[in-house]
Each structure stands twice: as C-alpha cells, then as structure tokens.
C-alpha cells in the first residue's frame, strides 16, 4: 500500500466528520478541500478508506461507492437514517455541506 500523503489525510479527516445520516459526493469533498477532483478523492477512498465511514461518500447521483458494496451501503444508510430514494441516497436531503450541525446558512436569520 502507498504511504498516506497529506491530501489523503485531509480527505480521510473530512470523511470522518460527515455526520451519520449525511453524505458527500466525491466531487463535494474535492470542492470543500479546494484541491484534487472526484477521481483523486476516489483513489484515496479505494486505497485508505476502509477505516472511515466510507459509505458516507457517494457518487453525485446518490449511488454507493461500488456496486459490489451496495448491500453493505444500504445497511449502513438505513441504520443511520440516511434519506433514500430506492437504493440510492436522496442527495437533496442527505448532502452535507461541511458545516457543523445547527449552523445556519444565513447568519442574519439569527435575528428574525
């Protein structure tokens, strides 16, 4: 196995922070980190992702990481209450933007 590089460390750290019931797409992770792209994130996950909640990283269409892991993904998603549409994650409701839970998208909303 390749040695863990700084980009991989950042990817894995972010994946560990995705809350149960939420997901990020490969491209979301790259965008959040401001580096790499979906393929680079996928490479990190396929090489080192076994020790983090890998089922919380999905394709942009809500499908799981790999077809051969679908059953395991579904089990984790259902246990965590991840919003689903059939056998895919409902990205509209499950996508995590990286902000802590309870954080308001519009800070001025605090004063209403």
C-alpha positions as CSV (number, residue, x, y, z in Angstrom):
1,X,0.0,0.0,0.0
2,X,1.2,3.5,-0.8
3,X,2.2,5.7,2.1
4,X,-0.5,8.2,3.3
5,X,0.0,11.6,1.8
6,X,-1.2,15.0,3.1
7,X,-4.1,15.1,0.6
8,X,-5.2,11.7,1.7
9,X,-5.1,12.7,5.3
10,X,-7.3,15.7,4.6
11,X,-9.8,13.6,2.7
12,X,-10.0,10.9,5.4
13,X,-10.3,13.6,8.2
14,X,-13.2,15.2,6.3
15,X,-14.9,11.8,5.8
16,X,-14.7,11.0,9.5
17,X,-16.5,14.3,10.2
18,X,-19.5,13.6,7.9
19,X,-22.4,13.1,10.4
20,X,-24.4,9.9,10.4
21,X,-27.3,10.1,8.0
22,X,-25.5,12.6,5.8
23,X,-23.2,12.0,2.8
24,X,-20.8,13.9,0.5
25,X,-20.1,13.1,-3.1
26,X,-16.5,12.6,-4.3
27,X,-16.6,16.0,-6.0
28,X,-18.1,17.7,-2.9
29,X,-15.1,16.6,-0.9
30,X,-12.6,17.9,-3.5
31,X,-14.5,21.2,-3.7
32,X,-14.7,21.5,0.1
33,X,-10.9,20.9,0.3
34,X,-10.2,23.2,-2.6
35,X,-7.9,20.6,-4.2
36,X,-8.0,17.5,-6.3
37,X,-11.1,16.2,-8.0
38,X,-13.6,13.3,-7.7
39,X,-11.1,10.8,-9.2
40,X,-8.4,11.8,-6.7
41,X,-10.8,11.5,-3.8
42,X,-12.0,8.1,-5.2
43,X,-8.4,6.9,-5.3
44,X,-7.9,7.9,-1.6
45,X,-11.1,6.2,-0.6
46,X,-10.2,3.0,-2.5
47,X,-6.7,2.9,-1.1
48,X,-7.2,4.0,2.5
49,X,-10.9,4.5,3.1
50,X,-11.6,1.2,4.9
51,X,-11.1,2.7,8.3
52,X,-13.5,5.6,7.9
53,X,-17.3,5.7,7.3
54,X,-16.7,5.1,3.5
55,X,-20.5,4.6,2.9
56,X,-21.0,8.3,3.5
57,X,-19.0,9.1,0.3
58,X,-21.2,8.5,-2.8
59,X,-21.4,9.3,-6.4
60,X,-23.1,12.6,-7.3
61,X,-26.2,10.6,-8.4
62,X,-26.5,9.1,-4.9
63,X,-25.3,5.7,-5.8
64,X,-22.9,3.9,-3.5
65,X,-19.2,3.7,-3.8
66,X,-19.1,0.4,-5.6
67,X,-21.8,-1.9,-6.9
68,X,-20.3,-4.8,-5.0
69,X,-20.7,-2.8,-1.8
70,X,-24.4,-1.8,-2.3
71,X,-25.8,-4.2,0.2
72,X,-23.4,-3.0,2.9
73,X,-24.1,0.6,2.0
74,X,-27.8,0.1,2.2
75,X,-27.4,-1.5,5.7
76,X,-25.4,1.5,7.0
77,X,-27.6,4.1,5.4
78,X,-30.8,2.5,6.9
79,X,-29.2,2.2,10.3
80,X,-28.2,5.8,10.2
81,X,-31.5,7.1,8.8
82,X,-29.9,8.4,5.6
83,X,-32.7,9.7,3.3
84,X,-33.0,7.3,0.4
85,X,-34.7,7.1,-3.0
86,X,-34.9,3.4,-3.7
87,X,-31.3,2.1,-3.5
88,X,-29.7,5.5,-3.8
89,X,-29.2,8.3,-1.3
90,X,-31.6,11.2,-1.7
91,X,-28.9,13.8,-2.4
92,X,-31.3,16.7,-1.9
93,X,-31.9,15.8,1.7
94,X,-28.7,13.9,2.7
95,X,-25.9,16.0,1.2
96,X,-23.7,17.5,3.9
97,X,-22.0,20.9,3.2
98,X,-19.3,20.5,5.8
99,X,-20.8,22.9,8.3
100,X,-21.4,21.8,11.9
101,X,-25.0,20.7,12.7
102,X,-27.2,23.6,13.8
103,X,-25.2,26.1,11.7
104,X,-27.5,28.4,9.8
105,X,-26.8,29.0,6.1
106,X,-27.8,32.7,6.6
107,X,-26.3,34.3,9.7
108,X,-28.8,37.1,9.7
109,X,-31.5,34.5,10.3
110,X,-30.4,34.6,14.0
111,X,-32.1,38.0,14.3
112,X,-35.5,37.2,12.9
